[in-house]
Amino acid sequence: MPEKVSSFWRGLFGVVKTHGGILSGEGFKVKKGRTGTYEITFDKEFAQIPGVTCTIYGDSWKSYQMSISVVDIQDYYFVCETSTPDSLADSAFSFIAVG
C-alpha cells in the first residue's frame, strides 16, 4: 500500500529587488551579501528543508543574460547567487519555497 501524502504544505513566495529590498511577499528577511549573493531567512522555519525555486526578475533585455542558482538550503533559510555568464552580478529575482 502506498504511503499517505501529508495534506499540509506550507508555501512562501517573494520578489527581491537588486539591492536586497523586498518588492513583494512577507514572512522572510533578505540579507544582501557580496555581489550577486542573497540570503533569505524565513520568519518561521519549515518542518523540513523546503524545495526552493528562483527566477531572475527584470527587463528582458537585461535579464536574458542573467542566471540564478540556489547554493544552500536549510529549514530556516536559503542562499542564492545571481550572475552573468562571466561573473557574479546583482539582480532582482523571485522565489517560491514549499515544504
N, C-alpha and C positions, 0 to 999 in steps of 0.2 A: 504494500500500500504506500502511495507517495506521502511525503511529509506535508503537513499543513503549512501553508504560507501565512505569515503574520498579516493580518489585515491593517495593522497600524504602520504607516510610513510617515516619516517626517520629512518635509521639504523646505528648502530655503533658497531664495534667489537674490541676486543683486546686480547692479550695474555700478562699476567703479570708474571714476574719472582718471585721466592720465596722471595727475599729481597725487592720487590716492584718496580723494574725497568720494563720498557716496552720492551717486546720482539717483539711485533708486534702490528700494529694498530696506529691510530692517532686520534686527536680530544678529548683527555682526558688526565688527570693527575692522578697519583697514590700517595696517602699518606699512607705509611705503619705505622700502629699504633702498639698497643701491639701485643704480639704473636698471629698469626693467623688472624689478623684484617687488612683489606684493605679498604680505602675509595677511590672510583673512582669518580672524578669530571669531568663533561663534559665541554668542552670549550664553547659549545653553548647549552643552556638549551633546553629541549624538550617543545613542546606546552602543554603537559600534562605529568603526571607521566608515564614513559615508562615501558614496560614489560622487565624484565631483567632475563636472564638465564646464569648460570655459571656452569662450569665443571672443575674438577681437571685436571691438565696437568702434565705429567711426566712419568717416567719409571713405567711399570705395577707392578713390584714387590714392589714398594714404594707407588704407588697411590691407589692400591686396598683397602687399609685400611683407606683412607682419605675421607672426605666428605666436602662439601661446602654449606653454607646457605647464602641467601641474607637476612639481618636483618633490613635494612632500605632502602627505595627508595623515592626520591623526583624528581622533574623535572630537577634538575641540578646535582644530584649525587646519588650514592648508596653505601652501606656498605655491605661487605660480610665477613664471617668468615670461615676459614678452620680449620679442626680438625681431630684428630684420634678418635677412639671410646671412649677414656678416657679424652682427653683434647684438648684445642686449640693448633694448631701446624701450623707453616708456611708452605705454599705450593704454587707452581706455579699454575695458573689457566687461563682459557679462559672465555670470556663472550661475549654476544650479548645484545644490548639494542635496542628496537624497539618501536616507538611511533609516 
